Amino acid sequence: MPQNNELMKTREAQGDGNLAVGLNVSALYLGGALGASLGGFALALNMPIDTLSIAAGLVALSGMGVHVWLRKQGH
């Protein structure tokens, strides 16, 4: 996976490339599990299916906002 290769190269000097890849994969799985849980919860509340895509878009948009904010902060 190209992203994992970049993480390994970036963290090679610190010697924790494997840890960075492990944390990245864990974060991806956690995001998938949270998204599925929230989607299932919304369906259990009998929300219209159309709202799922809107909610997912808002979550993605907020993630992009956090990313831009962190980049401006220098992280």
Secondary structure, DSSP 4 states (H G I P E B T S, - for coil): -HHHHHHHHHTTTTT-HHHHHHHHHHHHHHHHHHHHHHHHHHHHTT--THHHHHHHHHHHHHHHHHHHHHHHHT-
